Structures are given as C-alpha cells and as structure tokens.
C-alpha cells in the first residue's frame, strides 16, 4: 500500500497548505470513511471545475489546484489523493474513457480516484463537481460516479494507478488555457480481446 501513500511532484501532499487542510478535514472524524468523505466533499464542492467555470490557469499539482481553487477532473483527483494520503488513507487514480459529446468521437479520459477504506476495500469516488445531470456522491460500498459508461468504445479502465497517467500530466503541463486543453484532452484507445 505504500505506493498509494507516496508523495511526488504532482501529488505533493507534504505541502504545508495541504497538510493544514487535511488535518482540518480530519478533526473529530469518527472513522477513516468519515475522513475520506470529508476530503471528497470538500474537493467536489470547493474546487471549481475548470471547464464548467471557464477558469484559468490549467492546474496539475495538488498544491496548484488548492492555490487556484480550480482544476479539470484530473487535477481535482490529484488534490483529493493528496488530502487522503496526508491523512494516511491509501489513494489511487482511476480513469474512464468517455465520448466528449455524449455519442461517438471524439473521446477522452475522465479522471477520478479510488480510496482504500478498511470496511469496504477499494472504493471509487469522483470529485469532478456536480451540476445539472451530474450527482456524484460518497455512499460506500455503492459507487456514485459522475458519468455512466455508454457503449463501446467508452469504457472503465479497471486499474487503480498509484500515480496519474503520464498522458494526463503531459496534457495538463502543456496547455495553459482551459479551451486549448479542452480541444486536446488526453485519451487512450481501448483494446478489445477477440473471443477464440
């Protein structure tokens, strides 16, 4: 589990402001699940989704997201992982491949998290931010993610990564304007396995 508690340039959970917020959110929490829910709710509701609000700059590291109070789903997942890890809760990164327009190309990755809860095991949470038509929540063991997966080639990537995908970090570092990033969102083509 140590890899899901690691600090890095992107998940810089030892940053003083992240440590302070993590401690505040954990104060008097009765259980690890309660801490996780507080961290999830804070990121979901307090960090504005860059595209929804048309906010620059494009953020990437956890401390950047906290400082600017904005981020795409990927960046919000970076901050949520940092807050969870600062509270010694193992956290990883999950992705879905979604149609950007709702049906057909173009496709892009959507970033979310998984947290390890002692009573439930790995549990996926999506702090993207709610709006009309999106109602993500924290209801373990039942997942309440922002988006349902449609027909192929949409799909859930089943892995729980200990670090954000390199293509995600590269896109967040390359583009500084939310509209420019929107036109170049990271994607991974899913591979089908043909039956024998």
Secondary structure per residue as TSV (DSSP state, phi and psi in degrees):
chain	resnum	aa	ss	phi	psi
A	1	X	-	360.0	-13.8
A	2	X	G	-57.8	-34.6
A	3	X	G	-65.4	-23.2
A	4	X	G	-89.8	7.0
A	5	X	G	-120.4	5.1
A	6	X	-	-69.7	151.8
A	7	X	-	-100.9	147.0
A	8	X	-	-152.0	179.5
A	9	X	S	-61.2	-35.6
A	10	X	S	-86.2	-45.7
A	11	X	S	-99.1	71.4
A	12	X	-	-89.0	63.5
A	13	X	T	-70.4	-10.2
A	14	X	T	-86.1	2.5
A	15	X	S	-61.1	135.1
A	16	X	H	-54.6	-39.7
A	17	X	H	-70.0	-33.8
A	18	X	H	-70.0	-43.5
A	19	X	H	-60.2	-40.9
A	20	X	H	-65.5	-44.9
A	21	X	H	-66.4	-41.6
A	22	X	H	-60.0	-43.1
A	23	X	H	-65.3	-41.0
A	24	X	H	-61.4	-44.7
A	25	X	H	-67.4	-27.3
A	26	X	H	-87.2	-11.0
A	27	X	T	-56.9	124.4
A	28	X	T	60.0	18.3
A	29	X	-	-71.2	132.6
A	30	X	S	-78.8	-11.2
A	31	X	S	-160.5	163.1
A	32	X	H	-57.8	-37.5
A	33	X	H	-63.4	-37.2
A	34	X	H	-66.6	-39.4
A	35	X	H	-62.1	-47.0
A	36	X	H	-59.9	-42.7
A	37	X	H	-64.0	-41.7
A	38	X	H	-62.8	-43.2
A	39	X	H	-63.6	-45.5
A	40	X	H	-58.9	-50.8
A	41	X	H	-63.1	-39.3
A	42	X	H	-63.6	-47.5
A	43	X	H	-66.6	-44.7
A	44	X	H	-56.7	-43.9
A	45	X	H	-98.1	-20.7
A	46	X	H	-102.9	-20.7
A	47	X	S	-103.1	119.4
A	48	X	E	-79.2	135.2
A	49	X	E	-67.7	125.2
A	50	X	H	-54.3	-42.8
A	51	X	H	-74.4	-41.6
A	52	X	H	-58.4	-39.1
A	53	X	H	-103.7	-1.4
A	54	X	T	52.9	53.9
A	55	X	-	-111.1	130.9
A	56	X	-	-103.7	160.9
A	57	X	S	-83.5	168.0
A	58	X	-	-70.9	125.3
A	59	X	-	-106.3	159.5
A	60	X	-	-136.6	-60.6
A	61	X	S	-71.5	156.6
A	62	X	H	-56.2	-43.6
A	63	X	H	-68.7	-33.0
A	64	X	H	-64.0	-43.2
A	65	X	H	-61.3	-45.3
A	66	X	H	-64.7	-42.6
A	67	X	H	-63.6	-44.4
A	68	X	H	-92.7	-11.7
A	69	X	T	58.0	32.2
A	70	X	E	-149.9	155.3
A	71	X	E	179.2	150.7
A	72	X	-	-65.8	171.3
A	73	X	H	-51.9	-40.2
A	74	X	H	-61.5	-48.3
A	75	X	H	-65.7	-39.0
A	76	X	H	-62.3	-37.3
A	77	X	H	-66.8	-30.4
A	78	X	H	-65.5	-44.9
A	79	X	H	-66.9	-41.9
A	80	X	H	-61.6	-42.8
A	81	X	H	-60.1	-41.1
A	82	X	H	-63.5	-44.3
A	83	X	H	-64.9	-41.2
A	84	X	H	-64.9	-46.0
A	85	X	H	-65.0	-36.3
A	86	X	H	-62.1	-25.8
A	87	X	T	-96.8	16.9
A	88	X	T	62.2	30.9
A	89	X	-	-104.5	117.5
A	90	X	-	-58.1	132.3
A	91	X	E	-140.0	140.4
A	92	X	E	-132.2	-173.3
A	93	X	E	-119.7	134.5
A	94	X	E	-126.1	158.3
A	95	X	E	-140.7	149.3
A	96	X	E	-119.5	150.0
A	97	X	E	-104.0	121.2
A	98	X	E	-127.3	155.1
A	99	X	E	-76.2	127.2
A	100	X	S	-64.6	-36.3
A	101	X	S	-97.0	-2.3
A	102	X	S	102.7	-20.5
A	103	X	S	-158.1	107.0
A	104	X	S	89.3	-177.9
A	105	X	S	-64.3	158.3
A	106	X	-	-80.0	160.8
A	107	X	E	-113.3	157.5
A	108	X	E	-151.7	164.6
A	109	X	E	-83.1	147.9
A	110	X	E	-119.9	131.0
A	111	X	E	-100.8	138.7
A	112	X	E	-148.5	-172.6
A	113	X	E	-125.2	164.9
A	114	X	E	-128.6	138.0
A	115	X	E	-121.7	143.2
A	116	X	E	-91.0	114.6
A	117	X	E	-105.9	127.8
A	118	X	T	-52.4	-36.3
A	119	X	T	-86.0	-13.7
A	120	X	T	-127.5	-13.9
A	121	X	E	79.1	-153.5
A	122	X	E	-69.6	131.8
A	123	X	E	-135.9	123.5
A	124	X	E	-83.6	137.3
A	125	X	E	-134.9	147.2
A	126	X	-	-129.7	100.8
A	127	X	-	-92.7	24.1
A	128	X	S	-50.2	-39.6
A	129	X	-	116.5	128.5
A	130	X	-	-83.8	152.9
A	131	X	B	-161.5	-175.5
A	132	X	T	-55.6	125.2
A	133	X	T	88.7	-5.9
A	134	X	B	-128.3	123.4
A	135	X	-	-140.8	71.7
A	136	X	-	-80.3	142.8
A	137	X	E	-146.6	-177.5
A	138	X	E	-119.7	98.7
A	139	X	E	-139.4	57.6
A	140	X	T	-61.4	143.2
A	141	X	T	-88.9	2.7
A	142	X	E	-82.9	129.0
A	143	X	E	-79.2	139.5
A	144	X	E	-130.1	81.6
A	145	X	-	-86.9	166.3
A	146	X	S	-69.1	-35.1
A	147	X	-	-129.8	139.5
A	148	X	-	-87.8	147.2
A	149	X	-	-82.1	129.7
A	150	X	-	-90.8	-157.3
A	151	X	S	-70.4	156.4
A	152	X	T	-50.5	137.4
A	153	X	T	-95.4	24.5
A	154	X	-	-71.7	158.6
A	155	X	E	178.3	159.5
A	156	X	E	-87.4	129.3
A	157	X	E	-83.8	121.6
A	158	X	E	-76.0	-13.4
A	159	X	E	-72.7	154.7
A	160	X	E	-116.3	104.9
A	161	X	E	-86.3	142.7
A	162	X	S	-76.8	-16.9
A	163	X	S	-136.0	154.7
A	164	X	-	-60.1	148.8
A	165	X	-	-61.9	139.7
A	166	X	H	-56.5	-36.6
A	167	X	H	-66.8	-29.6
A	168	X	H	-70.8	-49.1
A	169	X	H	-60.9	-42.5
A	170	X	H	-59.9	-43.8
A	171	X	H	-65.8	-42.1
A	172	X	H	-67.0	-30.6
A	173	X	H	-82.5	-28.3
A	174	X	H	-78.6	-41.3
A	175	X	-	-104.3	132.2
A	176	X	-	-103.7	-11.7
A	177	X	S	-112.5	137.5
A	178	X	H	-61.3	-35.3
A	179	X	H	-70.7	-38.7
A	180	X	H	-64.1	-42.4
A	181	X	H	-65.9	-41.1
A	182	X	H	-56.6	-35.7
A	183	X	T	-77.8	-7.4
A	184	X	T	-137.8	39.0
A	185	X	-	-63.3	143.6
A	186	X	-	-66.1	149.5
A	187	X	-	-148.8	152.7
A	188	X	-	-133.6	126.6
A	189	X	-	-75.5	128.3
A	190	X	-	-80.1	145.9
A	191	X	-	-106.6	134.1
A	192	X	-	-94.9	148.1
A	193	X	-	-105.6	119.2
A	194	X	-	-78.7	140.9
A	195	X	-	-69.2	150.8
A	196	X	-	-88.3	360.0
